[in-house]
Amino acid sequence: MYRTPIRLLLLLLTLAAMPLVCADSLYKWVDAQGNVHYSDKPQPGATKLHLPKPTTYAAPDVAMPAATAGSETPKTPSAGAYSNFEIASPAADETFWNVQSVTVTLAIEPALHSGDTVTITLDDKTQGPGTSVSATFDGLDRGAHEVHATLQQAGGGTLIAKPVTFYIQRGTRKGVH
């Protein structure tokens, strides 16, 4: 019942004491109300705390492979690498008026490799996995919709495109009286 306020109080006390721990000396005392205090300055009735030295770690140096004569760092992606995988349309925050279907198109560079597949998901509707880089979703209601796309490589790698949110609005016709 009172666990959250107690945990919050302990967290705040710990955070408040952290700069003091870094000081040369640390003192602890209890006031007349029973509250425990910490300080880097001695107080009447305070006890000096002796803290162990902090544990530190130095990472080992990483040896870089020596360059051999005539070798160059490749400037182009390897044959299996994609330089671009994104949802090309609809655009982020795009609004469509009075439609019930939307076509999602992916941009993939270079083109989809043999054996690789894509899956396109709009809200709870999924098309794929397959090799088509576009999918049409029908029967969409007005409001916000989110598109996700994944590319599964035959070699086991997975690429995930940044999700896109778009909106469908419906115009209404006011009745004439």
C-alpha positions, 0 to 999 in steps of 0.5 A: 500500500505504501511501497511506491512512496517509500521506494520513491523516497529511497530513490531520491535519497540515493540520488541526493547522496550520489554526489556526496559519495564522490567527495573525499569524506562522507558523514552520516548522522541521525537528527532528533526526528530520526531522519538519516542525513549524509553530508561531505561536511562534518556535523555534530554527532556525525560518523565518518563513513569509510567507503571502499575505492570504486571498482574501475575497468580499463577496456583492452586496446583493440588490435586493427588488422594490418592493411596489406599492399594493394588492399582497399576498403570497399566503398560499395555495399556487398552484393547481399546488402541493401542500401535502402529499405523504406515505405515510399508511399503513403508518406508519413502523416499524409491525409487521404480524403474519401477513400476506402483503399490505400496502396502501400509501396516500398522503396528497395535499393538495390532491387529485391534479391532472389529468395528474399521476401517482404511483408507489409502490414497495415494495422492488423491486415498483413500481405506477404511474405512475398516478392511484391513491393506494393500492396493494396488494402481495402475497406479502411475506415476513417482515422489513423492507420499505421504501416509496417514493412519487413524484409526477410533475407534468404540468408537469415537477416531481417530489415525493418522499415520505419513505420509510417502513420497516415490518416483517412478523412471523410467529408460529410454532406450537410442536409439542405432544409 
